[in-house]
Amino acid sequence: MKTLKLALCAAAASVLMGGVAAAQDSGPSIAFNVGAATDYIFRGVSQSDQEPVVFGGADVTAGKFYAGVWASSLDYLDSTDAEIDYYFGVKPTFGPISADFAAIYYTYIDQPSGADYNYWEFKAAASVPAGAGSIGTALYVSPDYFGAGVKETAYYEINGAYPVMDKLSVSATLGRLDYKGNGDYTTWNIGGTYALTDNLAVDVRYADTSRHEFGDYYEESFVATIKATF
């Protein structure tokens, strides 16, 4: 797993060096987002005790490069108040392939002493056009995953999206989270996103996992999200 992480970092570094000139040619831009959801589902699992959440973030882009921050309320039934994620990356293209190499740092506010929730994750993703839509794959690796005692993990997925009409698109994901040890599971989701305006969209999605024996948080869920971007 550590070898895989290093390989991903090396690939990202080589792309970063190759894209410096392109990034210098375009000035930075910033975008914001804010929204609410009936549940916070992350890789098929509720992060909010199956209750509504609010979230928001900001992204800065300069050519192929980007960086941002995103925050959400959550409920782990302990003292943890919120999640704040920081990330940076680059999105190069190779012919018809759109790639994304990134590093993400997940942090948790007021987590219990010794919980060890904070962690780094490294991403390598790619997608290609498929008619009017797209299909893609992604890999996320972490050397020290969420929670005390949890070490290397890998999450990998295949995904697809297709515009049904001008304002409506459908998308789906099939993923697998592999731990070093027990607890592996498969997750999937499917749903649709409708653009109410140029800056406001709603998403309705079904999600589930293969590990119902882990508890209610791993069982099927239906989530509605509204998000504004500006």
N, C-alpha and C positions, 0 to 999 in steps of 0.2 A: 504493500500500500504506500509506504514512504517512497519507494522508487517511482510509483505512478504519480505521486504528488510532485516529485521533483521534475519528472518528464513534462507534466502539465505546465509547471512554472517556467521551464526552459522554453517550451513552445510559445508561451505567452510573451516571454522576454524577447524572443527573436522577432515576433510580430510587432511588438512595441518599437523596437529599434528600426524596423523596416518602415514604419508608418510615421516617424517623427516629422519628415518633410511635409507630408500631407496634412498633418494636424496643424502645422504652423501656417498653412495657407488659409485656414478658416478660423474666424473668431469664435469665442465660446458663447454658448447660449444656455439659458436656464429655464426649467419648467417645473411646475408644482402640481401636486395632486393631493386630493383629500376625499375621504369617502367613509362609508359605513357598511357593515355586513351583518347578517343574522347569525353568523358563526365565523370563527377564524380557523379554517382548515389548512393545515400544512402537511403535505404529503399524506393526505387521507386521514389525519388525526386532528381532533379538536384541540385548540390551544386556549380556549376561552370557556371551558366548562359548558360548551354548547349554548353559550349566550352571545348576544350581539356585541360588536366591537366597533370602534372608530379608528381610523388610521390616516396617515398623511405622509408626504415625502417631498423631496426636491432632488432634481437631477441637473447636472451641468455637463454639457457635451462640447467637445472641440474637435472637429473632424471625426475621426474614427474612435476617439477616446471619450470616456465618460466616467463620472463619479457621482455618488449620491448618498442620501441618507433616507431611511424610511422608518417610521415608528407606528406601533399599534398598541392598543390596550389588550390585555389578556387576563386569564384567570387560571392559575395552577393550583388553586386552593391552598396557597401559602402566602407569604408576604410580598411576592413578586408583583410589581405594579404595571410594568410595560416592557415591551421589546423595542430596542432601537438597533437598526442594522446600518452598517457603513460598507460601501462597496466601491470598487473602481475596476475599470477594464477597458478593453478595446474590441471593436467590431470590424474586422477586416472582411474583404470579399475575395474569393478565389474562383473566378469564372462565375458559374451560377450558384456557388455556395456562399451563403452568408454565415460567418462564424462569430463566436462570442467567447472571449477568454477573460475571466474575471476572478477577483478575490473578494470574499464577503466576510465581514466580522459581525457576528450576532452577539448582542449584549442584552442583559436583562436587569432592569432597575429594581433595587431592593430585594434581590434574591436572598434566600436564607443562607446563613453562614455555612460554608463547606459544600454548597450545592453544585458549584462548578458548572453553571449553565453556559457561560460565555464560550464561544468557540469560533475558529476560522474554518472557512470552506473555500475550495478552489474549483472553479467551473470551466468546462470546455464544452461548447455547444455548436451545432451547425444545423442549417436548414436549407432546403432547396425548393424551388417552385414546383407545384403539382397542379397543373391547369391554372385555375384562378386562385387556388389556395397554396398551401405549403405543407411539407412534412419535415420533421426534424428529429434530432436526437440530442441528448445532453448527458453529461457526467459531472457529478459533484463528489469531491473527496475531502475528507477531514482527517487530520492526524490525531485529533482529540475532541471527539464529538460531545454533544450536549449531555450534561449530567456527570456526576462523580462516578468514577469507575468505568466509564465508557471511553474507548480509545478509537482506533481507526474505523472509519465507515466509508462506504461508497453508495451513492444513490445514482441510478441511471434510468433514463426514460426515453420513450419514443412519443412523439406528439404530432398533431396535425390540426390545421385550421382551414376553413373554407367559407367564403362569403356566399350566403344563400341569396341575398338581395342587397340593395344599396346600403341599408343601415343595419342589416342583421348578418351575423356570422356565427358559425358553430365551430367548436373545437373539442378535442379530447386528448387525454394523456394516459399512458400506461407506464408505471414506474415500479422500481424495485429498490428497497433499502436493505443493504447488507451490512451487518455488524461483524466485528471481530468477536465472535461468541454467539450466544443465542439472541433471538429477537427479530430475525429477518422477516420481512413481510412484503407483499405486493400491494400496490394501490392503483386506483384508476379513477378518472372523472370524465364527465361529458357534460356539455352545456352550451348555452347560446348567449351572445352579447348583442344588445340592441343600442344603437346610438340615438339618444333622445334629441341631442343637439350636437354641434361640432365639439363641444367641451364636456358633455355629460352623457354617461352610458350606464346601462344596467346589465347585470350578468346573473343568470340563473343556472345553477350547476348541481349535478348529482355526483357524490363522491363515496367511495367505499374502500375497504381493505380486506385482505385475506385473513386477518387476525382478530375476529370477533371475540375470541376467548380472552383477549387482553383487556376487555371491558367496553363500556358504552362508547368511549371516545374513538374507538376503532371501527365502529359500526357505520352503516350507511347514513348519509346525511344529504339534505337538500339545502343549499345556501343561496341567498339572494344578496347581491352586492350592488351598491350605487357609488359611482366614482366620478369626480369632476377633475379635469385637467386644465391648467391655464399657465 
